[in-house]
């Protein structure tokens, strides 16, 4: 078991996992169901990565898997808002995952690449959300804005004691998935 900020990051991931699983069982919409399945898996893996002490090699391997899952999670937004073909999204997920894995192996800052990619996906999703007049789009827009604010501590490495930048970003993620859920329920 880890301690300090890693333990706090594991706990915040656990809260996201529990919340997303609860939401998952309450959603009837199959497309959003996919999004929450991936959020649940991401958070559970985050609990393991942050909560269990392990060798750097195993930790790096788990981060590679998590990055691939993060990419798929963000690409579900394309599936939801842009209504792209699943095959195209799968190919995009694989390509971005390869880039992130190469950066991780070369010890480059893959987090910045991932965040830039996530921002591009979110901006495309927002465009199509408004273009296709997606119902209750303002809940999703508010959730996305909150998540963008939540990324700032990661860039600036802001934290308060053991509640580091990861914990703050996780807290904003929790708020985002709850706001998304409210928008989904109002759309049903």
N, C-alpha and C positions, 0 to 999 in steps of 0.2 A: 504494500500500500504506500502511496506517495504522501507527501506532506506539503504544507505551505500553499503556494499559489497553484501548484499542479493538482492538489487535492480539491481546492476550490473550483478549478476548471472542470474537474471530474464531476463535482456536485452540480455545477450549473448545467453540464451536459446531461446529467441524470434527470434534472428537472425538465429539460427540453424533451428528453426521451419519453418520460412519463406523460407529459402534456400532449405530445404529438400522438402517442398511442391512444390516449383517451379520445382525442379529436378524430383519429383514424376510424375508430369504431362508431363514431357519431355521424360521419359523412356518408351520404348516399351517392354523391357525385364521383363516378369512377376515375375521372381525370384528376381531380384534386386528391382523390384517394392515393393515387400514384405518388404525388408530391409528398404527402405526409408519410407514406411508407419509406421513402428515401430519407426524409428528415429524421425519422425514427432510427433508421439504420446508421445514419451519419452520427447522430447523438450517442447511440450505444457504443459505436466504435470510439468516439471521443472519450467516453467514460473509461474505456479500456486503456487508451493511449495516455490519458492524463492521470488515471487512477492507479495503474499498476506499474511498479518499477520493473524495467526490463532492459535488455542490452540495447545499445544504440542501433545495431543492425535490425533487430526485430522492430524497434520503434520506427525506424526509417521505412521498413517494409509496410507497416500498418499505416504510416502517413501516405505512402504511395496509394494504397487501397482507398484510404479516405479521400484523397484528392480525386481519384477516379469517381468515387461516389458523389462527391461534391459537384463535379462536372455534370454528372447525370441528373442530380437534383436540380441544378440551375436550368439544365436543358428541358426539364419537365415544364418550366414556365413557357418555353417556346411551344411545347405541345399543347399547353392550355390556352395561351393567348394568341399565338400566331397560327395555330392549327397546322403545323408542318407535319410532313409524313414522318412516322416513327423511324423509318430506315435512315432518312437524312439526319435526324437528330442523333441516332446511334453512331453514325459515321463521324459526326461532329464531336461527339463525346470521346470517341476513340482517338481522334486527332489531337484534341486538346489534352487528353490524358497522357499521350505520348510526349508532347511538349513539356508538360509539368514533370513527368518522370525523368526526362533527360535533364531538366534544370535541377531537380532534386539530386540526381546522381552526380552532377557537376558541381554541386554545392552552391548553386546560384540561388537568388532570392525568388523562389517559385511562388511565394505568397503574393507578391506584387503582380505577377503574370496572371495568377488566378483571380485576383480582385479586379484587374482590368477586364479580364474575360467576363467575369460576373456582371460588372457594370455594363458592358456592351449588351449582354443577354437581357438584362433588366431594362435597359433603354429601348431595345427592340420590342420587348414585351409591352412596355408602356405605350409605345407608338401604336402597336396593333390593338391594345386594349381600348384606346380611344378611337382608332380607325374603325374597328368592328363594333363600337358602342357596347362594350362588355358591360353587363348589368352590375350595378354596385361597384363600379370601377374605383370610386374614391376610397373605399376601404383598402383595396389592394395598393392604390397609390400611396396612401398614408402608411401602410405597412412597409412598402418599399423605401419611402423616405426615412422612416424610423430605422430601418436596417442600414441605410447609407450613413446615418448619424452614428450608428453603432460600430461602423467600420473605422471611424476616426481614431478611437483609442488604440486600435491595432496598428495603424500607421504611426501614431505618435508614441506608442508604448506607454500609454497612460494607465495608471492603476492606483489603488489605495491599499497599501499593505499587501495582504495575501489575495485581495480581490484585484487581480491584475487585468491587463488589456483583454485577455481571452475571456475572463469572467464578465467583463463589461459588455463585450461583443455578444457573448452568449445570452446575456440578459436582454439585450435589444432583439436578438433572434427570437427569444421566447415571446416578447411583446408582439413582434411581427407575425408569428404563426398564429397567435390568438386573434389578432386583428384580421388576418386572412380568413380565419375560421368564421368570424362574425360576418364578413362579407359573403362567404360561401352560404352560410345559413340564410342570409337575407335574399340571396339569389335563388335558393331552392323553392 
